[in-house]
Each structure stands twice: as C-alpha cells, then as structure tokens.
Amino acid sequence: MTVPPRPPQPPPGPPSRLALWRMRTLRRNSLRRRTDVIRAWTGVVLLLVVSAVAPVAAFLVGDAATRHYEDTARHQRETRYQATATLTRDAPRHPEPGSEEEKETRYPVEVRFVTREGRTRTARAEVRPGLPAGSKVRIWVGADGETTEPPMSRAQIRSRGMGWGLIAAVGVALGGAAAHAATVLALHRRNLAAWDAAWAKTAPRWTTPT
C-alpha cells in the first residue's frame, strides 16, 4: 500500500518578541553578554515598577489636588457674593442672531452695581449679546469689591483633580522611560569601552610588521 506524500508545510514564521528576548537573555550562548542580561531585566523591572507606582501616584496626587481645590472653592464661597448690576450701555449684537453660537457668546460691557458696603461701583461684566442699557444682570463680586468669577463648581474641582492625577501618572511613566534610556546609554558606553579594550589586544596580531 502506497502512503500518500505529506503536503508541503509553510515555513515557520519569525519568532515573537518575547521568544527573541528569551533566546537572547535567558539562554546561554556565546553571543550573550552580561550587559544584554542587565538591559533586559532592567526593562522588565522598570515596567513592573511603573505599572505599580503610576496608579498610586495618580491617586495620591489627584486626592491632594482635589482637597486643595475644595478648600479654595470653600474660601471663594465665603469671600464672594452675587449682586445685581445694571448695564450702562447696550451690549453688542451677535452677527448670527438665534444661533447656537450666540447662546454661548458673552460680551464685556460696563455695568453699575452696589457693594455690600453700600458703595456704587462701575466695572465690566460678561453679558449676553444684544442686552439694552438698563438691563439687570447677576454678577459675582469679590472681597475687594471687584467683579470676579463664580466659585469653582464640583465638576471643575473633579476635573482639575483628575488632571493632576493624570499628570502624576505620566510623570512616573516618563521617569521610568528616562531611567531605562540612561541605563541603555550607560551599558552601550560600557560595550564600546569593552570593544576598544578587546581590539587593543587583538589588533597587534592582525597587523603585519613592515
């Protein structure tokens, strides 16, 4: 009985990066250098450290930033208050009346208001387009009697805290990348020095005396 020939098999594909790393660092061979092992394990250790430290740093920094902005917002609520102001002149009209852009646009206009101390002051406030002179608007006034922004909202506090947490995590990752780059550079210089020393010993045997 004749056995049918086996169909040709496709050639094996290239080894994965993990397999290459194992062949180069874990297996003993004549091409492996001590610096190769140090470089590989340094990368692994730094990756593990960054993966563990980045979330902790993000949480701690974000929490500290959130508490800082909560204190700031509390101080703003204690020192700022709302007052009714009167426009002293017409607000500019938006070039596209009735558009969505007009609903979001605000123009600085001179207004007059009375402070808690009973003094009449004039300032500039951001108002909707097209408001005529004499219109009443609500403004925020600071402890110095000047117009200011409203106290930070919970959404603003949360957004800023998350932003600082993200910056901390990115900083840890960049620090790990910098440490790895510095290690690779130092090992590369060490390899170059070893090659120079080896060549200094080998060169005389390759040089033909004249």
C-alpha positions as CSV (number, residue, x, y, z in Angstrom):
1,M,0.0,0.0,0.0
2,T,1.4,3.3,-1.0
3,V,1.5,6.1,1.6
4,P,0.5,9.4,0.0
5,P,3.2,12.1,0.4
6,R,2.6,14.8,3.0
7,P,1.6,18.2,1.6
8,P,4.3,20.8,1.9
9,Q,4.2,22.7,5.1
10,P,4.7,26.5,5.2
11,P,7.9,27.7,6.7
12,P,7.8,28.7,10.3
13,G,7.1,32.4,10.9
14,P,9.5,34.7,12.7
15,P,9.8,34.3,16.5
16,S,7.8,36.7,18.7
17,R,9.5,39.5,20.6
18,L,9.1,37.6,23.8
19,A,10.8,34.5,22.3
20,L,13.6,36.6,21.0
21,W,14.0,38.2,24.4
22,R,14.2,34.8,26.0
23,M,16.7,33.5,23.4
24,R,18.9,36.5,23.9
25,T,18.8,36.8,27.6
26,L,17.9,33.6,29.3
27,R,19.6,31.0,27.1
28,R,23.3,30.7,27.5
29,N,25.1,31.3,24.2
30,S,28.4,32.8,23.0
31,L,26.7,36.0,21.8
32,R,25.0,36.8,25.0
33,R,26.8,39.5,27.1
34,R,26.3,40.4,30.7
35,T,25.1,43.8,29.6
36,D,22.4,42.3,27.5
37,V,21.0,40.5,30.5
38,I,21.2,43.6,32.6
39,R,19.5,45.7,30.0
40,A,16.6,43.1,29.6
41,W,16.0,42.7,33.3
42,T,16.2,46.5,33.8
43,G,13.4,47.0,31.3
44,V,11.3,44.3,33.0
45,V,11.8,45.7,36.5
46,L,11.1,49.3,35.4
47,L,8.0,48.2,33.6
48,L,6.7,46.5,36.8
49,V,7.7,49.4,39.0
50,V,6.0,51.9,36.7
51,S,2.9,49.8,36.5
52,A,2.7,49.6,40.3
53,V,3.7,53.2,41.1
54,A,1.8,55.1,38.5
55,P,-1.7,54.3,39.8
56,V,-0.7,55.0,43.4
57,A,0.9,58.4,42.4
58,A,-2.2,59.3,40.3
59,F,-4.5,58.6,43.3
60,L,-2.3,60.4,45.9
61,V,-1.7,63.5,43.8
62,G,-5.2,63.6,42.5
63,D,-6.6,63.3,46.0
64,A,-4.3,66.0,47.3
65,A,-5.2,68.3,44.4
66,T,-8.9,67.7,44.9
67,R,-8.7,68.6,48.6
68,H,-6.7,71.7,47.7
69,Y,-9.3,72.9,45.2
70,E,-12.1,72.1,47.7
71,D,-10.5,74.4,50.2
72,T,-10.1,77.0,47.5
73,A,-13.7,76.8,46.5
74,R,-14.8,77.0,50.1
75,H,-12.8,80.2,50.6
76,Q,-14.3,81.6,47.4
77,R,-17.8,80.9,48.6
78,E,-17.1,82.6,51.8
79,T,-15.5,85.7,50.3
80,R,-17.5,86.2,47.1
81,Y,-21.2,87.1,46.7
82,Q,-23.7,87.9,44.0
83,A,-25.0,91.3,43.3
84,T,-27.5,92.8,40.8
85,A,-25.8,95.1,38.2
86,T,-27.3,97.5,35.6
87,L,-25.9,97.8,32.1
88,T,-24.8,101.4,31.5
89,R,-24.8,100.8,27.7
90,D,-26.1,98.4,25.1
91,A,-24.3,95.1,24.7
92,P,-23.0,94.3,21.2
93,R,-25.3,92.2,19.0
94,H,-24.1,88.9,17.7
95,P,-23.7,88.7,13.9
96,E,-25.8,85.5,13.9
97,P,-29.0,86.1,16.0
98,G,-30.7,83.0,17.2
99,S,-27.7,80.7,16.5
100,E,-26.2,78.2,19.0
101,E,-23.0,80.3,19.0
102,E,-25.0,83.4,20.2
103,K,-26.3,81.4,23.2
104,E,-22.7,80.7,24.3
105,T,-21.2,84.1,23.4
106,R,-20.7,86.7,26.1
107,Y,-19.5,90.3,25.6
108,P,-17.8,92.5,28.2
109,V,-20.0,95.5,29.0
110,E,-19.8,98.3,31.6
111,V,-22.2,97.8,34.5
112,R,-23.0,99.6,37.7
113,F,-23.7,97.9,41.0
114,V,-23.9,98.5,44.7
115,T,-21.5,96.6,47.0
116,R,-22.3,95.2,50.4
117,E,-20.9,98.3,52.0
118,G,-23.3,100.4,50.1
119,R,-20.9,101.9,47.6
120,T,-21.8,102.3,44.0
121,R,-19.2,100.9,41.7
122,T,-18.6,100.6,38.0
123,A,-17.0,97.5,36.4
124,R,-17.1,95.3,33.3
125,A,-19.0,92.1,33.2
126,E,-19.6,89.4,30.6
127,V,-23.3,89.5,29.4
128,R,-25.4,88.0,26.7
129,P,-25.4,89.7,23.3
130,G,-28.0,92.3,22.5
131,L,-29.0,93.3,26.0
132,P,-30.0,97.0,26.1
133,A,-28.8,99.6,28.5
134,G,-30.7,99.4,31.8
135,S,-30.9,95.6,31.8
136,K,-30.3,93.8,35.1
137,V,-27.8,91.0,35.3
138,R,-26.3,89.0,38.2
139,I,-22.6,89.3,38.8
140,W,-20.1,87.9,41.3
141,V,-18.2,90.3,43.4
142,G,-15.0,89.6,45.4
143,A,-13.9,90.8,48.8
144,D,-12.1,93.7,47.1
145,G,-15.3,94.9,45.5
146,E,-14.2,93.9,42.0
147,T,-16.2,91.6,39.7
148,T,-14.8,88.1,39.6
149,E,-15.6,84.6,38.6
150,P,-18.1,82.4,40.5
151,P,-16.7,79.9,43.0
152,M,-15.4,76.7,41.5
153,S,-18.1,74.0,40.9
154,R,-17.8,70.4,41.9
155,A,-17.3,69.5,38.2
156,Q,-14.4,71.9,38.0
157,I,-12.8,70.6,41.2
158,R,-13.2,67.0,40.0
159,S,-11.8,67.8,36.5
160,R,-8.7,69.6,38.0
161,G,-8.0,66.8,40.5
162,M,-8.2,64.2,37.7
163,G,-5.9,66.4,35.6
164,W,-3.2,66.5,38.3
165,G,-3.6,62.7,38.8
166,L,-3.1,62.1,35.1
167,I,0.0,64.4,35.1
168,A,1.4,62.4,38.0
169,A,0.9,59.1,36.2
170,V,2.5,60.4,33.1
171,G,5.4,61.8,35.1
172,V,6.1,58.4,36.6
173,A,6.0,56.8,33.2
174,L,8.4,59.4,31.8
175,G,10.7,58.9,34.8
176,G,10.7,55.2,34.1
177,A,11.5,55.8,30.4
178,A,14.3,58.2,31.3
179,A,15.8,55.7,33.7
180,H,15.7,53.0,31.1
181,A,17.2,55.3,28.5
182,A,20.0,56.2,30.9
183,T,20.7,52.6,31.7
184,V,20.8,51.6,28.0
185,L,23.2,54.5,27.3
186,A,25.5,53.5,30.2
187,L,25.5,49.9,29.0
188,H,26.2,50.9,25.4
189,R,29.2,53.0,26.5
190,R,30.4,50.1,28.6
191,N,30.1,47.8,25.5
192,L,32.1,50.3,23.4
193,A,34.8,50.5,26.0
194,A,35.0,46.7,26.2
195,W,35.2,46.5,22.4
196,D,38.1,49.1,22.4
197,A,39.9,47.1,25.0
198,A,39.4,43.8,23.2
199,W,40.6,45.4,19.9
200,A,43.7,46.8,21.6
201,K,44.7,43.3,22.5
202,T,43.7,41.8,19.1
203,A,45.0,44.5,16.7
204,P,48.7,43.6,17.1
205,R,48.0,40.0,15.9
206,W,46.2,41.4,12.8
207,T,48.9,43.9,11.9
208,T,51.7,42.7,9.6
209,P,55.1,44.1,10.5
210,T,56.7,46.0,7.7
